[in-house]
Structures are given as structure tokens and as C-alpha cells.
Amino acid sequence: MTYEVVHELDDEAVDDLHACYLTYEWWDDRDREDVRRAVDHTDVVVGLRDESSGELVAAGRVLTDFVYYGKIYDVIVTEELRGRGLGSELLEAIVSHPDLADVDVLTLDCREGLVEFYEDCGFERHDQFVPRADGEEGLVVMRYAADRTSEGER
């Protein structure tokens, strides 16, 4: 099979992406319309489409300021094609995307079990530090934890 790199996802591709999410426990609760909204508001989308069937078989998203930072999200390959090198092909298409050429730092989060895969694709574990007059201080990853769900939302 041969795969075409795509940078826009039409409705059919969003359907394929949503179906792919449903096969992966981490994302199996995603709603199709929320996936569409996420794709629409993503700075860089990269997918792999099977040239013979037209099906989207892999995708990833990047949120970025196009200068300092970019963060890769939701790297996924359709279940029946996992383990065949498509994830590596997808990541190569993402990191070589021309819109990301000037981005200083490109990061992603992954499960512990996928560290070796991402290292094989050129990523490395990193601790973030900021310089200070007396040395450097480590940065801590934080997440907003307040309950943001209320009646009327969504």
C-alpha cells in the first residue's frame, strides 16, 4: 500500500479519524463533532491517506505559535495497521512540515510504553529548566484542575 500525506481533513477523513480514536482506549470516549471542532482549531494537521481506498489511516495534530513552541497531540494509526511503520512515517511528515520549520521546540506527551517508539523517531526525554542568576530552576508541568463542566456548556 502507498500513502499520501494530507494537511487538511474533509468530513470523510474526520469520520475515519473519529473511528480510529474509538479503537484506542485512551480516546474511545471522543465525540465525532468534538473531533471536527478540534481539527478545525488545530494549527497543523497531518494525516496519511491510503491512496487506493482514500481512507485516512493515521493522523496527528500540532498546536503552535510557529516560532517558539509547538506541541504534537493525538498521534494515532488505525488499529489494523499499527506496527507497520506508519507511525514513524507520520511523525516524519509532522516534523518536516514546512509550517513548523522555524519552531524552536517541538514536544509531545506519551505513555511510558511508547517512549522507545518516539525515541526511535528522534524525540528524547527532557527536563525543562530556566536559567537564573544562581543557576537554573526546573519547570513543572501543570494542568488546570477546576471543574469546568457546568450546565449550558457543550
N, C-alpha and C positions, 0 to 999 in steps of 0.2 A: 504494500500500500504506500501511496505517497500522500503527503500532507502539505497543504497550503497555509502559510502564515496569514492571519487576518487581524485587522486592527479595529474593526467595528463589528458589533454583533446585532444582526437583524432579529426579528421576533422568533424566527425558527431557531436561530443559534441560541437565543436566550432560553427557549424551551429545552434545547439539548443541554445547556449548562445547568438549568434547574434539575433536569432528570439526573445529571451526573452528581449534583450535590446530594440528591436523595439516596444515592448508593453509598454515601460516606457518612458514618455515624456522627462525626463532628458537625456536619452541616445538614443532617437529614430533616431538620425542622424548618428549613427555609421555604418561604412562600414565593411563588413564581413572580408576583407583582413586586415584591421587595427586591428580588434578584434583578428585575428590569430596572427599578429605581437605582439600585447600587451601580449597575453597569452604566446607566445614563449619567451618573455623577462621578464616574471614575476618570481620572486624568489620562491614563494609558491602559488600554485593554489589549491583550494579545491572546489570540486563540490559534489552534491548529484545526483545520477542517480537512476531513477525508475527501480527497479530490474526486473519488469515484462516487461516493454516496452523498456528498455535500454535508454530512453530519459534522458538527463541532465535537471533537474528541478530546480536547484539552484546552485549558484557559487559565489565565492569571490576570490580576489587576494590580495597578500601581497608583498610589496617591502620592503626589509630589508637588513641590514648588518650582521644579525644573532648574534649580540652582544648587541649593544646599542639601536637601533631603528628598529621598524617595523611599517609600515602603511598599513592598510587594505583599499582596494579600491573595488568598484563595487559589493557590496553585493546585490544580486538580486535573487528573486524567481519567477518562471514562473507565469504569471498573474492568471491563473485559480486555483493555489494552494496557493496563498497568504492568510494569516490569519489562517493557519492550523498548525503553529509551525515549519515549515521548516526553516524559517529564524533563529530561535533560535538554531535549530539542526545544521545548517550550521555554525553559529558563534561558537558553542561549538567545532565543528570539526576544525575550524580555530585556535582558541586559544589553543587547546590541541595538535596541530600538533607538532610532535617531533622536527622538524627543528626550531621551534620558542621557545623551552623550555628555552634557555639561553638569550632570548631577554629581556632587561631591561624594555623597554617602547613600548607598542603596542597601536597605536592610530588609529582613523578614523575620517572622517568628515561626518556629516549628516545634513539633513534638520531639521529644528526646529520640524517639525511634527513627526519625528522619534526618538527624544531624549528619550522619555519614553520607547520605544521598546529596544533601546540599553542599557538604564539603567537596564531594566529587565534582560538583558543578561550579566550584570556585568560591563558595562562601566560606566564612570562618567564624567561629565563635568569637565574640568580642565583649570586652567590658568597656563601658564608656566612662571617660574621665574628663574633667575640665581643669585647665591649668589655674593655679592660684599662686600668689606670691610666695607661699610657704610650701609649695609642692603641687600636688593635684588632689582632686576630690572625686570620688566615684559618683556616677549618676545612678539613680534608682528608677526602674520602670514603675510607673504609677498608672492606675486606672480609676476613672470616676465611678464611684460605687453607689451613689444615691439612687434610689428607685425612681426612674424617670417615666415609668408607665403610670398613666392616670386615665380616667375616663376622658374620652374625646381624642386621645392620641391614637393614631393608626386607624 
